[in-house]
Amino acid sequence: MAIRTIISIPDPRLRQVSEPVGEIDDEIRTLVADMLETMYAAPGIGLAAIQVAVPKRIVTIDLARKDEEKKPIVLINPEITFTSEDHAVYEEGCLSIPEYYEEVERPAQCGVRYLDLEGRTVEMMCEGLLATCVQHEFDHLNGVLFIDYLSRLKRDRVIKKFTKQAKREAIG
């Protein structure tokens, strides 16, 4: 297992649509193990493979707090099968947009179908924070960031800030 580098905006790879996983082999299992280690070290509650620069449809999630036993969920080739008409607002952050948080409104519940690490099809109904996290990470697989749900002014401000920071680091 290894901690991988998390890419951040304005990296254009974050806007890529990720490719489905064909076979769940040792390479995929290693990637998942690395993603979990990277997510826990960050620390975060969700990570999409594209955030570690791998354009594969893989998501890791764990909502357990630091003092709780880890309960990782691995979603391979996830599909959102249902979203509720009711909405909920959560303050979201993203490991690819460090230290920036905003309230985002999303469906309060969702259904998701995915493959687990053994290649079995799993269907899960999600609500609350899990529903928000699943939708947030699913968006990453399609090149969508949580800032895309904000007003144009807020989104442009965030992108400008991170673009300036990236230029300073490149010069630095």
N, C-alpha and C positions, 0 to 999 in steps of 0.2 A: 504494500500500500504506500501511496505517496500523496503528499499535498500538492495539488496542481495550482497554477496561477489562474486567478479569476480575472477575466477580461472585463473592462469597464467602458462605459460610454466615453468618448464617441466612437469606439471600435466598431467598424461597419459589420463585423461578423455577428454582432448581436441582432442585426436585422435580417439575418439569413433564415430561411425556412429549413428546419432540420429534416434529415432523411430518415425513413423508417429503418429499424433494426431488422436485418434479415435473419441471422442465426444468433442465438445466445450462446456464444462460445467463451473461451478463456479470456480473450481480449475484452469482450463486453463485461465479463465478471470483474476483471481487473479495473476497468474504467469505473464501474459502479462502486467498488471498494474505495478507489481514489476519490470519487465524488463525495462519498459519505465522510471520509476523513477530512476532505477539504471543507465541506459544509460545517462539520462540527468544529473545526479549527477556526473558522471565519469570525465568530460563530453565526450560523444562520439556521433557518428552519426548512429551507427548500433550496434546491439547486438543479438547474437544467444543464445537460451536457454541453450545450452551446456556450454556457458561461465559463467553461474551461476549454473553450475553443474546439470542441468536438461536435460537429453538426449532426448528431444522432438524436432520435426521439426517445430520450431517457431523462427521467426526473427522479430525484431523491427528496424525500420529505421526512422530517421527524419533529413533531410538535412537543416532545418531552422537554421539560425544563432541566436546567443543569443538575439539580438535586434528584431528578427522577431517572428511572431506568430508561435507557434508549429504546425507542420503538420505531426503527426505520421502516419506511415504506418505499419500495422501488417500483416505479411505473415505467414499463417499456412499451413503446408505441401507444401511449394513452389516447383515448378518444372521449370527449365529453358527450355523453348520451342524453343529458337532460339538464336544464337550468330552470330554477323556479321563477315565477313571476315576481315574488317578493324579493326585495333587495336589502342588503346590509352594507354598512359603511365600516371599514376597518382602516386603521392607519397602516399603510404599507411602506416597506423599505425594500431594498434590493441590493444583493452583494455586488452587483455590477454598477450600482449608483451609490457608492458608499456614503453613509452618514446623511442621507437625504430621505425624509419621510413625508408622506402626504396622505390625506384621507382619500380613499377610492371607494366608489359604490359599485358593487357587483351583485349578481344573483346570490341570495342567501343560502341556497342549496344547489348542489349539482350531482349528477351521476357521472361516473367515469368507468370505462372499461379499459383494461390494460393487461399486459402479460407480466407475470412475476419472473423472478430469476430462473425458475424451473421451466418457463415457457407455458405455464398454465394461464388460461384466461380468467381474470378476476373482474367482478363487477362490484362497485362500492358506491353507496350513497354518502354524500358528504354534506355537512352543515357547519355553520360557524367559521372558526378560523381555518379548519381543514378545507372547507369549500373555497375560501378565499385563496389559500395557498395553492390548491390544485389548479385553480383558474389562472393564478399569477404565473405558475411554472409552465402550464400548458401554453399560455401566451408566448413565453420565451421560445417554444418550439416552432412557433409561427412568426418569429421576428417582431413580436409586439412587446413593448415595455410598459410598466405600470404608469409611467409618465405620459403615455399616449392617452390616458383617460383624464388627464388634467386639462385646464384651459391652455390655449395656445401660448398665452403670455407666460404662464408658469413653466410650461414645457420648454419654451425657447430660452428662458432664463437659466434653467438647469443645464441644458445642452451647452449653452454659451460658457457657463462656469466650468464645466468639466472639459470642454474643448481648450479653454485657456490653460487649465491645469495640466492637460496632456502636453501642450506645446511647451510649457515651462519645464516639465519633466524631461522632454525630448532634448531641450537645449542644455539643461542642468548638468 
